[in-house]
Amino acid sequence: MHSNNRRKLNLLKNRQIFNLSDFSIKFSMGTQTEIAEKIIDKEADYCLSLKKNQPDLYEDIEYYAENEFYTADKKELEANNHYHSTLENSHGRYEKREYYVSNDVSWIEYAEEWKNLSGFGVCVATVEDPKGKITVSHNYAIYSVKDMTAKLFADCKRNHWSIENGLHWVLDMAFREDDSRARIDNSAEVLNVFRHIAFNALKSEKSLKGSISDKQFNCLLDESYLENVMSNWICS
């Protein structure tokens, strides 16, 4: 991504949304049509993981993948930039990821519900552990990027995982997310939202040089600093 395309990182509606103009936005806090619309209104593109809480669209794309992607000649798909694969070997663990994309949404009944929907893709991950156990997973996504290639789709997914894994590490270290035992009703989701709010508020505060944990501790010691953190976040 060119530096002149980079925009300020913003928190939008209590969700982790990165406002990167001319670059796809990737996050996994639920695929919703109104989120896609807000992303487009911010002059950005989206690449959203598709969940089973969108059953009709999920099942349609899953059916398409099974009957069009997996049965097609991979060399032909690759020649048309509709297929890309990677193979990694780390400590006896083999990971093969295959990426398929289609930029034809004319057959999708609900396409008009997703602003600027341009296509969809799937990542098929085949993992063999050191003991020889093989697991296969499928991750579906929809996107607004025009003329998406399988290689670019792979980059989007890898960036997504990098952001998600990095954020999870911070949330666990600073907020002890993995130790949470919230189970009643939607308490886990509510706490997750508050953790993201706190994370973004602390990250956006620049007057104190230090880690998120350092800033947390300073909020406990200095109420005026806490007020500064919150006021900066609210006004950003």
N, C-alpha and C positions, 0 to 999 in steps of 0.2 A: 504494500500500500504506500503510495507516494505521500510525502510529508504534507504537501499542500492539500491533501484530501482528508487529513486527520482533523476531526472536530473534538470539541470538549466532551469528556465522558459525563453523561448525565444520568441521574436516577429518575425514571418515569413511572409514576403511579405505583411506587413501592415495589417495583420489579427491577431486576438487574438487566437493564437494556443499555447497550453501548451505542451511542449516537455517532456512527462512523459514516460520514457521507461518502457515497460511491463505493461502499464496502458492505458486505452482508453482515447482518446482526444475528448472533447466535446465542441462544439460551434455552433452557429446558424447564421453565416454570409454567408450562402449560401452553398448548397451541390454541390461540383464540383469535377469532376474526377481527375483533376490535383492536387487539395488539398489533396485528399485521397492518391494519389501517393507520394506526398511529405511527408505526415505523415508516411507512411510505410517506405520510404527511411530514415526517422529519427529513425527507429527501434522502433516505437510505434504502437499502435492500434487506430483505429477510431471507433466512434459511432456517426454517423451524422444524424441529423434530416432531413427527406426527405420532400422537398417542392414541390409545384405544378408546379414549373418551370422546373421540370423533369417529364413531364406529362406521358410519357409511363411507366416508372418505378413506379411512384406514383400510377397510375391507376391499374397496374398489381398487386402490393402488396395490394392495397385497395380491389381489387376483391378477391384475395387469402384470406385475412382476413375475408371478409364477408362470404365466402363459405367454409372455412376450420377451422378457429379459432372459430368464433362465433357460429357455428353449432355443434362443437365437445363437447364431455363430458369433463367438466372442471376438474373433479377428475382424469381422465385418463391423460389429458394434464399435470396436476400438478405432477402426479406420474413420468412423463417423464421429469420433469423440464422445461416444455414448457409453464407453466402458474403460475402466482403469483399474489396475490391481497393484498391490504392494505386498511384499513378503518380508517379515522381520524375524530374526532369531536372537533371543536373549536368554542366556543361562538355561539352554535346553528347551525353551518355550518358543514354539513357532506360531506366528500370527500371520494369516493371510487375509487381507481385506480386499474385497471386490466391490467396485462402485459402478452403479448403473444410473443413467439419467434419461429422461424423456422430456422434451420441450413442447410436447403436444398435449394440451389440456382441453381440446375441443370436445372430447368425449365425456369429460367430467361434469356430472349434473350440477354440482355445487360450486363450480369454479367461480361464478360471479360473486359468491359470498366472501371470497378472499381477494382483497384489493391487489391488483397487478400480479395475480398468480401467473407465473410463466412456465412452471414445470414441477417435476417431482423426481426424487431419486431414492435409491436404497443402497445401504452399505451392508454387505454380507461378510461377517467376521467369522473365520474358522480358526480356532485356537487349539493347539495340541500341547498339553503340558508335558513335563519331563517323564511322567509315568505312562504316557501314550494315550491319555484320555482326551477325546476330541469333543469340543462343544462348538455349536454353530448358532449365531444370533443374527437377527435382521433388524436394521434400524431404518425406518422410513422418514422421509422429510419432504416438505414442499418449499418452494422458493419463488422469489420475484425476479431473480437475476435473469436478464435477457441472454439467450444463446448460451446457457450454462453448459460447460463441458464436464465430463466425468473427472478430469484432473482437477478442475477448479472446485468441483463438489467435494472431492477428497480433501482438498486444502481447507475448505469450510468446516468439514467434520472434524479434522484434526485440530484446527484452531478452537473449535467448540470444546473438545475434550481437554485441551490444554487449559483453557479458561476455567472450565468446570472443575478440573482436578486441582488447579491452583487455588481457586476460591474455597473449595472444600477443605484444603489443608489449613488455610487461614481460619476458617470458621471453627474447625476442630481445635486448633491450637489456642486461639484467642477466646473462643466462646464455648469450648468443650461441647460442640454439637453432637459428637458421637456418644457422649455420656448422658445425653438427654433421655429421660424416661417418660416424656409426655405422651400419653396414649389416649386420653379421654376426648371424644368427639373430634374436633378439628384443632385441638391445642397444638399439635406438632406443626401444622401448617402456619398457625398464627405466630408461634415462636420463631419459625423459619423466616417469616416476613420481617419480624422485629430484628433478628440477627442481621439480615441484609441491610436494613435501614441503618443500624448501628455501624456496620462495616463501612458503608458508603459515606456516612457522616464523618467517621474518623479518618477515612482515607482522603477525603476532600480537604481536611484541615491541614494547613501547611506551615503554621507558625512554629510548631514543635517538630523538630527533627527526631524521628524515632519510629519504632514499630507500632503496629496496631495495639499491642499489649502495653507498650509504653504510654500511648495516648489514653488507653483505658485507665491506667493507674493514675495518670495526671488528672483525669476527670474526677476520680475519687478524692484526690487531695485538694483540688482547686475548683470550687463551684463556678468561678468566673470563667475558667477555661472550658468547663462543660457548657456554659451558656454560649461561649464563643463558637464551640463545635456545632451546636444545634442551630445557632443563628446563621452561620456560614452555609450549612447544609440546606436550610429552609430557603435562603435567598439565592442559592446557586441555580 
